[in-house]
Amino acid sequence: MTARDLSTSTKNNPGKALRVVNGVQTFCFILFVLSCNFSISVAQAAAYTGVAFWLIQTCLQKTDHKPRFPLIWPFAAFILASLIATLTAIDVGLSFSGFKKLLKIIIFFWVVNSLATTRPWELLGHLAGSFRLNRIKEYLEKTEFTRNPVYLILGLLIGAGVISAGVGIVQAVTHPQGIWYRYGVHGSLSNLMTYVQILMLIACMGFSWAIFNSKRSRNLIWVGLILIGIAIVLTLNRQSWLGLFVAMTFLLFNKKRVYSLIPVFLAVLVFMFGPQTLRDRIESITNLKHSSNHERVLMWKAGLDILKDHPFTGCGFKCQFVIADKYPEHPILRKYTHMHNSPVQLAVDTGILGLMTWISIWIVFFLSLTKELREIDKTSVEYFIALGSGAAIIAFLVAGMFENNFYDSEIIILVYFIMALPFVSSSSSRPVSSKPDAPYLSEGTS
């Protein structure tokens, strides 16, 4: 349906046009969460299609349903600082290609404004009926908790993560060099770091679900978490282990303070009795003489020297490609194209101005999250979603201290999706309108 068709349909039957738009939105969300673990192209296509239909939906809605833009000011400040860095870059054209990635921020606002209006249970129920999967159809129709779109979409995301983890486990078990071969598994994606950090984000949401949600479905979540955990271990990716460790500690501390010692206890057990490969990887985390750690320190020192020469607005995105030869005292710049540290990379690319505005995004996010948590019933679905979102962002930021994950498109689109969930859940509890011209409102929570 084209925009002209929607406009004509709206004049004749506003509710019908909105139902069409809402149906497309629902499909985009389902496709997005199912493809994040497998195809960045499909996930981005689903997200951008959803964004387009969100804009159409905004035009069709009545004026009393205004879009919501939480975190708009820190996001806008960061985009402005990045634009200034691009316009003053050493190579403006090259920097602009990196600047365009910031447009993915729109995914955050799409999720905030559109996810609560979808009815994924209706679409999935229709598909189940088409394939004569009557039990699934009846479950979706009768089970009350599926009426929360955030809950159901999150369940699909975790389910896709379990399948992706299974791919990684099979990959490790069948590898000719053995289950503990040096570089770890990359599962359903071609890049190991991308694969494991997506699983890390999903694991945070799943773990929050398992320890804070009282519904029986959490038993199934625990099974999925075990598979995801095994896959994460098999990647041998230390920064993701560290990020997940801090996130689990955060969640368990919020459950009961003494529980926050559990991750420490598990790490000690693995270090003492686990396979030698795992013990070596854990020990190397704090060993500055380890080759990869030493190289990271060298890269960070090089980044600081670049920042001294371009302190306020940086040298522009991807400037490392053109300035490496200007720093012969740092041969590491010619070996790697990024700093293996998101804050250092942003300082190099956008200067102090860009780094400070980027940090402000996370400060405002956690302040807003704290406010949301104070207003949410601890027994509600919204509570575990909000805490899980906070834990996932903590894991992302911790892992980003040792890897440039903010620039990874596959990771950041999922980060924006998860960041938005607490703001969606806070609005999804509003009562549904019975008017036929407002089919886009949520039917409430469980």
ABEGO torsion letter per residue (X at the ends): XBAAAAAAAAAABAAAAAAAAAAAAAAAAAAAAAAAAABAAAAAAAAAAAAAAAAAAAAABBAABBBBBBGAAAAAAAAAAAAAAAAABABAAAAAAAAAAAAAAAAAAAAAAAAAABBAAAAAAAAAAAAGBAAAAAAAAABAAAABAAAAAAAAAAAAAAAAAAAAAAAAAABAAEAABAAEBAEABABAAAAAAAAAAAAAAAAAAAAABABAAAAAAAAAAAAAAAAAAAAGBAAAAAAAAAAAAAAAAAABAAAAAAAAAAAAAAAAABBAAAAAAAAAAABAABAAAAAAAAAAAAAAAAAAABAAAEAEBGAAAAAAAABAABAAAAABABAGBAAAAAAAAAEAAAAAAAAAAAAAAAAAAAAAAAABBAABAAAAAAAAAAAAAAAAAAAAAABBAAABAAAAAAAAAAAAAAAAAAAAABBBBABAABAABBAEBX
